[in-house]
Amino acid sequence: MTRPGNRFSDETITAALRPFAVSRETRGGLERYVETLLAWQDRTNLVAPSTLDDLWQRHVADSLALTPFLPPCRVLDLGSGGGFPGIVLAVLWRGEPQAHVTMVESLARKTAFLRRALRETGGNGTVLDRRIETLDPAETGPVDCVTARALADLPTLCALAAPFLERGARALFHKGADVDREIADVPPALRKSLVKHPHPIFSGSVIVEIQPMAAARD
């Protein structure tokens, strides 16, 4: 059975969320997010059209895959685009006083979508319309973790996250099976503190964790 206003069946949604045991309230928020994304998709290319039919597994569940490694905290999500993982985490952590997701996106149509998605879901987050390279850490406030998904290669992500790693944040990045080639080009000071976590649901993929730069130097 397909829910009104949603192209996905209850069974599809349940299967995608099952590994993460989300609450009924969180599921409702994620469904509103997906419905909002689908309404915007034709005018703003938020996800690759070829992945739309598998959106719950490919994008929502993949975003939730950070949660075994990431308790509710202050997250800076780089290049948030369609809101994966930023909006997903913001919805998941509604009502968590210690949690906040700051999403950075430079394209005006996507920042408009992200703000609309936060309003529709009550997600715990804000959106900065900036190029990542020009972002001043003073704009974000304290950051506990930097995230990014499908944004850039690992050395580039490390360079973008460096101002926050230097201030005590760690990083969690989604990466595929070929990540070892990228790791070879990561600066040695960071490489020694890098950990590859097996992806909780996608065999071969990994979550790359990088400790704060101060920890890497110890």
C-alpha angles and dihedrals in degrees: 000000000000118000118238110269092012127095092204128084123236088246092056093050093045092051092051094049099039097092090057102045094219120185123257089250092053091048089053091051092049091049090053089049093052091047089051091049092051091050090054099038098089094054098033117036098225099160133013107278090227090065098049096096090055096039098127094052100031098045114011098041091040089056091049088053087083093065098082086062100033125062118193106294145127107302131187109203113198121212093001096183107164093006103268113168097352102066092037091056092043090055094043092052099046107141094021104123094198093052131084132154119212110195121201118203130154102196111092095214091053095046088052090052093048092052091048091049091052091051093047094049103031087235119179101244152086134222127228116198096212141121105252092232091061096045114126113210087221088069094058103045118214115350124199098182138013118213135185134170127195091348111115145326118295098258090052092048090051091052092049092047095043097096089057096040087055089056095053104273123131126213136231118192130180111232139171135234094280093061094116090073089056094045090060089066097047113110110266093239090062097034092065091058095044120114127189111214117195110248109256095228111010115070112224096018122102143199108229114212122196121189123222115284092246089058091047091056095050 
